[in-house]
Amino acid sequence: MLAPSWPCRCFMGWTSQAYRPRRLASAPLCSADRWKFAIPPPLVDGMPSIATVSVTAMRLTRLVGHGRDAALRWRIQHPPFWEAFFKRLRELQDEISLADAARLLEVFSQLRLVDMQLVNSCVDRFESADPEALLELHEQELLQAAEALAVIRPAAMASVLRPLTGRAYRLDPRRVSHLLLAASGKEATAAAAELADATCRAMVDREDTNAKQLVMLAEAVNKMAEAGVYRSGPRSGQELLLQHITRRTREAAETQLGRHADGHGGDDASDTIASATLSGVR
């Protein structure tokens, strides 16, 4: 039995139709075929072909990919489809690895009806996982798990955020910013503050980060500081990031002044956006 999950933005694209019997006006009441039924098309009509694929013989890797395609690409919310999916997943539950659990949690976070036993099982795998096993996961898998846990069970995010802290220099600052905003708005932990500080320091050393991404990160960390989760200070990652944004803004302004002095107009939006939002970040 599937249970209601958490609020999400998904929608049900296909609804059932009632069977409507009707009697032919020209036929006598005693005729054996006086009733004809306007049989509606099957509920899967109009759905993508993935909705009609049988999952009863799928192995785990294919089943996980099948579920991700249905949830993330096609946004399917059809209960019979997911009942069959969860039934097969329960049969393969013992084969689920940490990487599979990370991919499945992203699926679960998009659904309106879920099997809570399987959800809890995947979450428990992360909470009880050995730190060395978590280090073997790729950054994308850890980010998927962290983003899903922010929706499903924020209190369990700490186990995933810690291994991300050591890889802050590889992470997409936009995804980290959204993750930190989710953490600060719910049940932020010390692990979230450590990730925020490490990411700020990493972005200062990276020259490929544009100004908009830097400001997004600064705003997310600022909200964590306002919530009392992140401690800012003279040598904190937040302060270093703000100094970096100030330097980038000054360099962009000097470049523009040089262009105008040479008679060239125009400006670079990615470099000037920091100057418009820096005061708000502080």
Summary of the structure (lengths in Angstrom):
residues: 282
radius of gyration: 26.1
end to end distance: 49.9
largest distance: 97.2
contacts: 840
relative contact order: 0.08
helix: 61%
strand: 4%
